[in-house]
Amino acid sequence: MLITVADVEAAAERLTGHVVRTPVLPSPGLTALLGADVTVKLELLQRTGSFKARGAVAKLLSLTPGERAAGVVAVSGGNHGVALAVMAGALGVRATVVMPRTAPARAVETARAAGAEVRLADTMPAAFALMDELRDAGLAVVHPFDDPLVVAAQGTVGLEFAEDAGELTDVLVSIGGGGLIAGVATALRARRPGVRIWGVETEGAQAMTAALAAGGPVPVALSSIVSTLSAPSASALTHAHAAALVEDVITVTDAEAVRGVLDLAEHAKVWAEPAAGCLLPAARRVLDRVGPGARLGLVVCGGNATTADVTAWADRLGVR
């Protein structure tokens, strides 16, 4: 069952005072770079550096007293774990975060500094399995995308975009497990019915592309450097939203995503992570498909990448 814009509006009320209403701004630099009007939603300025704070705090606020006392667990490639650790700490809830060993070192350090217990697994599928074990042991799961409350909370990004942006024809949203695009598409298609929503994935992290091709979630092999997009599969919940509300999902390479980070820094004057950098090469493909007159909206989802991370990826991938 799809969530509704009423669910997103209810989430927005619950989140008041807990998260930031991030800026929506025209980007002259990206407009010049892409040759089309570009408006950005700067969710990298959200608490904890990504949109994930919205879903994490919404789920935490919904817990029963017993669940709060038992503590919570989440699996994460980085941003969701940081968001849960920080928000749980602020609300006095004990949190355990399970991450793959490929997660950014800063994400692990930040989650621990916020008071969470961090457990590392060899792979992302193994991290999800460990989360399930801890759930069975009594911890409440704060799932990164397979939860209607979380999806509705992520949808508040789209609600704000619809309220604060000028005219838009096409909005691009990065996809990991699909919670963000599911929520954003719900809000935007309700508030601006003519807007096309495009998803973006990187090669080696194509959970939604595979789900749409198969007619439902299927496991995917993960090889992308972009750990924050590397879900081992979509969920039935997020797949249903993408199938109903998303125009298409575009795949870009890791190298293109890293190049996008550098382009965002140079032309938009923001320091993003590859999960947001992937939007720029995808935007060029959207423009090729829709033709002149497009007015693009980009959800710049997070900024939790260090200069050392980006430099290392650029050297490894031959990006200059």
N, C-alpha and C positions, 0 to 999 in steps of 0.2 A: 504494500500500500504506500502510495506517495504521500509525503508530507505536504502541507498546504501553506499558503502565504500566511494564514492565520497562526499556524504553528511558529513560523519565523517571527511574526509580530509579537507573539507571546514570549518567545525567547529574548527578543530585544528588551522587553520590559524587565525580565529577570536579570539581564546582564547590566542594567543601568547601575553605574557606580563601580562596576568591577572591571570593565574594559574601556578602551579608548575608542572614540569615534574618529577613525583615522582619516587623513586628508584625502580629498578627491580634487585633482588639479589638472588643468591642461598642461601638456608637455611640449613646449615649442621645440626642444631639441629632438625629441622622438618624432614629432611631426615633420621636421626637416629631414631626418634620417630615413623615414619610411615613405614620405611623400603623401601622407594622409593625416587627417586630424587625429590626434591621440590624446586621450584622457587617462590618467593613472589613478588607481586606488592604492594608496601607499600603506598596505597592511603590514609591511616590514617595520612600521613605526608603532605597531601594536605592542602591548605588554608582552614581554619575553621574546620580542622580535619576529613574531609571526601570528597569523590568524588563529593558530591552534589554541591560544588562550581562551577564545570564545567558547569553543566546545568543551574544553576542560572544566572551566568554571561552571558552565551550565549543568554539566553532569554532577559535579561536586555538590551544587546547591540542591540537587534533587534527591540526594541520599537520605535514607532513614537514619535515625540516631544509631541503630545497631550497625548499619553499614559504615557510618563514619567511625565508630569505635573500632571496627575490625580493620579498617584501612582499605586502600585501593591499590590496584595494579593496572599498569598500561604497558603496551608494547609500542616501540617508537624507533624510527630511523634517526631521530634527533629532536625535531621541534615539538612534537606532541609530548615527549617525555619531559622536556624542559618546561613546557607550559604546565603540565600536570604537577611537576615538582614545585614550581613557584606558587601556583594557585592553591595547591593543597597545603603548602606551608603557611600561606596567608590565612587559610581557613581553619588551621589546626588539625588537619587530617594527615595521618601517616600514609606515605606513598611509597610504592615500589615501582621502579621503572625497569623494564627489560629492553635492552638494545642489542643489536648485532655488533660484533667487534668492528665492523666497518663504519659505525656511526662516528661523526666528528668528535675528536677528543674534547673540544670545548663544550659540546653538548653534554657529554658524560660528566665533565667537571662542574658545569653549571647546575645540573640536576643534583649532584651530590652536595654542592655548596648550599643548595636550597633546602637540604635536609632529607632528600629522598634516598632510599636504598637503591642502588643501581646494580642490576644483574646483567652480565654480558653473555650472549649466546654466539655460537660460531656462525650462524646464518640467520637471515630474517625468518624463514619458516621455523627454525628452531626457537627463535625468540617468541613467535606466536604460540608455539607448543608449550613453552615454559609459562607464558601468561595463562594459558588454559589450566596448567597444573596449579598455579597459585590461586586462580579462581576457585578451583575445586577444593583448595585448602581453606577457603573462607573469605578471600579478599574480593571486594567489589571491583568489577572490570570497568575501566573508563576506556572504551574502545576508540581508536582514532577515527573510525568512519562507519562502523556497522552499528549505529545507534540513532534512532530518530531524533532524540534530544540533541545529540551532538550535531547531526546534519542541520537541524533547524537553527542551532546557534551559529554554525558556520554561514548559514544563509543570511544572517544579519549583515554580512559583508555586502551581499547583493542588494539588500534593502537600503542600506546607506548609499550605495552606488546609484541606485535608481533615484533616490531623493536628491542627491547632491550633484550629479553630473548633468551636463547639457545633453543635446541630442546625441544618441549613439545608435549605430546600426549593427555592430558586431562587438562582442565581449569575449576575451580570451582568458581561460582559467586553467591553471596547471592541475594535473591529476596524479595522485598517488593511489590511494584506495578509492577516492571519488567523493569523500564527504564534502569537500569545499564546493566542487562543481554541482553536486546534487542540491545543496542548499542555495547557492547563488543562482542557479538556473530556476529554481522554484520561485524565488523572490523576483528576479528580473522578468521572467516570462509573465508573472502576474501583474507586475506594475508597468511593464513596457512590453506588451505582447508582440510587437514586431521585431524585437531585438533577436539576433541570432547569437547562440552561445556555442563557442568552440572550445573543446578540450585539447590539452597539450601534454604529451608524454615524451620520455626519452627512450631511445633504443635500449633494450635490456631492462626496461621497467614499464612494460606495456600491458598492465593488468586490465585496463578498461577496453583497449583495442581488442584484446583476446576475448573478453567477455561479450562484447558486442558481436564479434564474429561467430561465437559459439552459441549465442542466445542465452547466456548465463555465465556466472563466474567460473573460471577454470584456473588451476595453478599455472604460474608462469615462471620461467627461469629468469633469475635476476643477475644482471651483469653491469648495469649502469653505475657510474660513479655517484649519481645523484641519490644518496641514501634516503633523503626526505621524500622522494617519489617512489621508493622501491617497496611497494606492497606485494606480497606473494600472490594475491588475487584481489579482485574487486569483491564486493559483497552483493547479495541479491538486492539489498536496499539501494545501494548506489548504482548498480547496473540498471535497475528499473527506471531511475531518474534520468540517467544518461540516455537510455533508449527512447524515452518519451520526450525529453526536453532539449537535447544537445544536437546541434547541426551535424557535427562530425568531430572525430578525435584525430589530431595531427601528431605525427611522430617526428622528432628531430634527434640529431646525434648528440652525444655528450659534448663533442667539440663545439657544436653550434650553441649549446646551452652555456658553455664557458665563455665563448665569444660574446654571447648575449649579456653576461655579467659585465664584461668590460665595456660593451656598448652602453649599457644602462649607466655605468659610472661616468663615461665620457659625455654622453648626450643627454641623459636625464638627471645627472648629478645625484644619483642615489647608489648606494652600495648594497646590492642584492645578492642572493645565492643562486646557484644554477637552476633550482626549481622555479625561480622567477625569470632567470636569464633565458630559459627556453621559449618564453613568450615572443621574443623578437623575431627569431627565424620563422616561427609559426605565423606571426603576423604578416610577414612577407608572402607566405603561401595563401593566407586568407585573402589578401589583397589581390593576388593573381586570380583567385577564384571568383570574387564578388565584383571586381571591376572598379571603375572610378566612383567617387562620391562616398566612399565608406568613411565612417567616423568610428574609430576604434576605441574600446575601453580595455585596459589591461589591469588585471588584479595582481599587483606586485606582492606576492604572498608572504615572502620572508626575506630576512637579511642576515641570517646566522651562518655566514661563511667568513673565515678569516682571510686576510691578505695572503698568508702563507698557504692556506688551502687552495686558493684560486691560482696562485703562482705555480704551485706544484701540479695542479690539473692542467694548466695551460702548457707547461713544459712537457708534461707527459703526452698530451694530445697534439702538440705542435701548433698551438694557437698563439698568434702574435698580434 
